[in-house]
Amino acid sequence: MYADVGKSVVQVLRRNGVDLDFPEGQTCCGQPAFSSGYYKETTIVAKKMIEVFESSEKVVIPSGSCAAMIHHGYPTLFANDPLWKTRAEDFVAKCYEFSQFIVDILGITDVGATFPKKVTYHSSCHMTRILGVEEQPKILLKNVKGIDFIELPYAFDCCGFGGTFSMKMADISAAIVEEKVDNIIATGAEVLVGSDLTCLMNIGGRLSRRGVAIQVMHLAQVLDQGSGKNAY
Amino acid sequence: MHIEPSFRKRYHKALSDLAMLKAVKLGTGRLRSQRAKAIEAVGTERWMAFRDRAEAIRLHVIQHLDQYLDQLVNNVLKNGGHVCLAKTGEEAVKYISDLAKKKNAKSILKSKSMVSEEIHLNPALEKQGCKVIESDLGEWIIQLAGETPSHIIAPAMHKNRFQVADLFNAVSEEKLTTEIPDLCGFARKYLREKFLGIDIGITGCNFALADSGAVTVCTNEGNARIISTLSPTLVTIMGMERILPSLEELTIMLSLLARSATGQKLTVYNTLFTGVRNKDDLDGPQEFHLVIVDNGRSKLLGTKYEKVLNCIRCGSCLNACPVYRNIGGHAYGWVYPGPIGAVLSPLYQGMEKYGELAYATTLCGACTFACPVKIPLHDMLYALRNDKIELEKTGELAENIAYKGWSATFASMSRYRFSVRMARRFQFPLVKAEKIAYGPPPISDWLKHRDMPALPKKFFHEIWPEINNDRKE
């Protein structure tokens, strides 16, 4: 849905010397169905994902909860399937969230971006709690030239999205995102950055409805700023 | 997904009760920041080690629950107490009601006990003419209001001092102000008088120690200590899983419980008693009854939900939960609210009645990380959803069809790409300035509060060939 984010991911990674491929046939990690309790349906799609990336060396995922789904959900899905269990484990072992890949695998903490704006960062729940990736995105952000990084109070609180929760119990979800938005506004930041597009869709949707002019960006889009050269 | 109208109704009522929500946000906010400070003082690494140890202790007890129950019962009997092993809540209520009849009890004083709430003890005792008084301040407030607890450790969290003043003024002879010291002073004086002349005292139980038969009750007001000393007949009610092997494990659990619950290093009063007074003792009960309640717990042993029996009822998952903080405890419907309630209610009371609670969560995992005994609460919420769909087959028809269609679409590149093109075409009438503000179900409720971005003119898989060709040239 967010093609611009995809473009930025490609730019940032290529600029930092990564050879990229986008295997055709990839669709979805299966999180929506898994969270709703439909494991059988999830398994069908998950197998497809494992097949599609079979020959890839490493898989970079620019969405924290998708990466968490693969790391935490796939072992559950294939726990009792001896044939697919190892294939799933091999797949899981080579999947990395975007910032995790840059910091932990490439060993890069400054991607050479410039972004002279006041920025705050929302920590997505699944990325931090389930995947355990907390500091990497903030390290990358803080090393962006010219950036004024402000810690978001209660950054670790959920934004209220919760997948289908935000539709099934939209009013509770709205109350939760309202707290998040109030906290974001209180920082005085011009830009809210995150690593999970669904959180950003939720928070951005509320900011937009309230008419608040805070820009919402994926980490990759910020890291893609101001380096000048096109890496395509 | 079909949501029982009852839950929808309950949480909508909660969302419109602004005084309640303000009180709950204040209360949970305070508890949660105090807990954070307590952990900071201990050091995160040591805290994690504490949790590992506590988890290991609880797992060990649950895995050997039969042996520890046996040991506990034998020691209580050896100490001169009586034991009731109640399979159901009704059995426990009947045992205590019969005891009250036998003792011709008029006045019964209680300290806080969630199990007594779970089995609806007070109404049964009142029905047979007993005057039951709650001596825990929070419990007494909600007793005066005719309500149930909304939080495991702070039962009246949902009330503010103005509401409390109204409740107290209804039983006070002199007019009280709304100042907290004034209100506490009144409660202290009023309840003090009730301690004298009680026929039966009832306490809850934080931990029972198998190797001595001792019961541990933690309170910040000291009310359980007075009850355990002054009652001629003392009854303690406990869930069957609330056992520890010995004092050694209790040391760890008490420091973990207090820090998780309120951020205190230790609860103010940690009372241990072994039942009836010894020959030379000056005080203590003449008769002691330990009522051990199963009420659905034992059926979890050996299942994927067994670990939920680790729970020590600290309430920290409630304070951590964004849903609890925004709807309070009563909306959950049964006695245990928040994430632990969303897991326990369907397991103890049935999926049919409370299965909907498995959806009352964003699955953010804050509960699991707040839990001092490492219950994977959010994983259990996933599992409950899965049980509902694949074990009980009670998913809503429309959703069943939707996910069948989803898997067929997303397992095929061509079908996926076709559906993307279709979606882009059909969103056209809804899109204004690259945003969607109104739409049909199931996104209509979402759009009540938020905008949605329109699907882009090109998806990433559609621009990839361009990007990739540029590179190759």
HADDOCK unambig.tbl for C-alpha pairs under 7 A between the chains (distance, minus, plus):
assign (segid A and resid 1 and name CA) (segid B and resid 455 and name CA) 5.89 0.50 0.50
assign (segid A and resid 1 and name CA) (segid B and resid 456 and name CA) 6.32 0.50 0.50
assign (segid A and resid 1 and name CA) (segid B and resid 459 and name CA) 5.90 0.50 0.50
assign (segid A and resid 3 and name CA) (segid B and resid 458 and name CA) 7.00 0.50 0.50
assign (segid A and resid 3 and name CA) (segid B and resid 459 and name CA) 5.31 0.50 0.50
assign (segid A and resid 3 and name CA) (segid B and resid 460 and name CA) 4.43 0.50 0.50
assign (segid A and resid 6 and name CA) (segid B and resid 460 and name CA) 6.22 0.50 0.50
assign (segid A and resid 25 and name CA) (segid B and resid 412 and name CA) 6.92 0.50 0.50
assign (segid A and resid 25 and name CA) (segid B and resid 413 and name CA) 4.57 0.50 0.50
assign (segid A and resid 26 and name CA) (segid B and resid 413 and name CA) 6.94 0.50 0.50
assign (segid A and resid 27 and name CA) (segid B and resid 410 and name CA) 5.75 0.50 0.50
assign (segid A and resid 28 and name CA) (segid B and resid 410 and name CA) 6.57 0.50 0.50
assign (segid A and resid 33 and name CA) (segid B and resid 403 and name CA) 6.56 0.50 0.50
assign (segid A and resid 35 and name CA) (segid B and resid 382 and name CA) 6.17 0.50 0.50
assign (segid A and resid 36 and name CA) (segid B and resid 385 and name CA) 6.27 0.50 0.50
assign (segid A and resid 37 and name CA) (segid B and resid 382 and name CA) 6.45 0.50 0.50
assign (segid A and resid 37 and name CA) (segid B and resid 385 and name CA) 4.66 0.50 0.50
assign (segid A and resid 37 and name CA) (segid B and resid 386 and name CA) 3.69 0.50 0.50
assign (segid A and resid 37 and name CA) (segid B and resid 389 and name CA) 5.94 0.50 0.50
assign (segid A and resid 38 and name CA) (segid B and resid 386 and name CA) 6.22 0.50 0.50
assign (segid A and resid 38 and name CA) (segid B and resid 389 and name CA) 6.49 0.50 0.50
assign (segid A and resid 39 and name CA) (segid B and resid 386 and name CA) 6.88 0.50 0.50
assign (segid A and resid 41 and name CA) (segid B and resid 403 and name CA) 6.73 0.50 0.50
assign (segid A and resid 41 and name CA) (segid B and resid 404 and name CA) 6.46 0.50 0.50
assign (segid A and resid 41 and name CA) (segid B and resid 407 and name CA) 5.36 0.50 0.50
assign (segid A and resid 42 and name CA) (segid B and resid 407 and name CA) 6.81 0.50 0.50
assign (segid A and resid 44 and name CA) (segid B and resid 407 and name CA) 6.51 0.50 0.50
assign (segid A and resid 44 and name CA) (segid B and resid 411 and name CA) 6.57 0.50 0.50
assign (segid A and resid 45 and name CA) (segid B and resid 407 and name CA) 5.93 0.50 0.50
assign (segid A and resid 45 and name CA) (segid B and resid 410 and name CA) 6.15 0.50 0.50
assign (segid A and resid 45 and name CA) (segid B and resid 411 and name CA) 4.83 0.50 0.50
assign (segid A and resid 48 and name CA) (segid B and resid 411 and name CA) 5.86 0.50 0.50
assign (segid A and resid 125 and name CA) (segid B and resid 364 and name CA) 5.30 0.50 0.50
assign (segid A and resid 125 and name CA) (segid B and resid 365 and name CA) 6.94 0.50 0.50
assign (segid A and resid 126 and name CA) (segid B and resid 364 and name CA) 6.46 0.50 0.50
assign (segid A and resid 129 and name CA) (segid B and resid 365 and name CA) 6.67 0.50 0.50
assign (segid A and resid 158 and name CA) (segid B and resid 322 and name CA) 6.67 0.50 0.50
assign (segid A and resid 158 and name CA) (segid B and resid 364 and name CA) 6.10 0.50 0.50
assign (segid A and resid 160 and name CA) (segid B and resid 362 and name CA) 6.21 0.50 0.50
assign (segid A and resid 161 and name CA) (segid B and resid 362 and name CA) 6.53 0.50 0.50
assign (segid A and resid 162 and name CA) (segid B and resid 362 and name CA) 3.92 0.50 0.50
assign (segid A and resid 162 and name CA) (segid B and resid 363 and name CA) 6.14 0.50 0.50
assign (segid A and resid 165 and name CA) (segid B and resid 359 and name CA) 6.92 0.50 0.50
assign (segid A and resid 165 and name CA) (segid B and resid 362 and name CA) 6.08 0.50 0.50
assign (segid A and resid 166 and name CA) (segid B and resid 446 and name CA) 6.29 0.50 0.50
assign (segid A and resid 167 and name CA) (segid B and resid 442 and name CA) 6.48 0.50 0.50
assign (segid A and resid 167 and name CA) (segid B and resid 443 and name CA) 6.14 0.50 0.50
assign (segid A and resid 167 and name CA) (segid B and resid 445 and name CA) 5.96 0.50 0.50
assign (segid A and resid 167 and name CA) (segid B and resid 446 and name CA) 5.21 0.50 0.50
assign (segid A and resid 170 and name CA) (segid B and resid 445 and name CA) 5.65 0.50 0.50
assign (segid A and resid 170 and name CA) (segid B and resid 446 and name CA) 5.45 0.50 0.50
assign (segid A and resid 172 and name CA) (segid B and resid 323 and name CA) 6.82 0.50 0.50
assign (segid A and resid 172 and name CA) (segid B and resid 326 and name CA) 6.81 0.50 0.50
assign (segid A and resid 174 and name CA) (segid B and resid 449 and name CA) 6.27 0.50 0.50
assign (segid A and resid 175 and name CA) (segid B and resid 326 and name CA) 6.56 0.50 0.50
assign (segid A and resid 176 and name CA) (segid B and resid 322 and name CA) 6.46 0.50 0.50
assign (segid A and resid 176 and name CA) (segid B and resid 326 and name CA) 6.81 0.50 0.50
assign (segid A and resid 201 and name CA) (segid B and resid 452 and name CA) 6.99 0.50 0.50
assign (segid A and resid 205 and name CA) (segid B and resid 450 and name CA) 4.61 0.50 0.50
assign (segid A and resid 205 and name CA) (segid B and resid 451 and name CA) 4.33 0.50 0.50
assign (segid A and resid 205 and name CA) (segid B and resid 452 and name CA) 5.58 0.50 0.50
assign (segid A and resid 206 and name CA) (segid B and resid 449 and name CA) 6.58 0.50 0.50
assign (segid A and resid 206 and name CA) (segid B and resid 450 and name CA) 4.54 0.50 0.50
assign (segid A and resid 206 and name CA) (segid B and resid 451 and name CA) 6.48 0.50 0.50
assign (segid A and resid 208 and name CA) (segid B and resid 451 and name CA) 6.37 0.50 0.50
assign (segid A and resid 209 and name CA) (segid B and resid 450 and name CA) 5.43 0.50 0.50
assign (segid A and resid 209 and name CA) (segid B and resid 451 and name CA) 5.74 0.50 0.50
assign (segid A and resid 232 and name CA) (segid B and resid 467 and name CA) 5.88 0.50 0.50
assign (segid A and resid 232 and name CA) (segid B and resid 470 and name CA) 5.86 0.50 0.50
assign (segid A and resid 232 and name CA) (segid B and resid 471 and name CA) 4.95 0.50 0.50
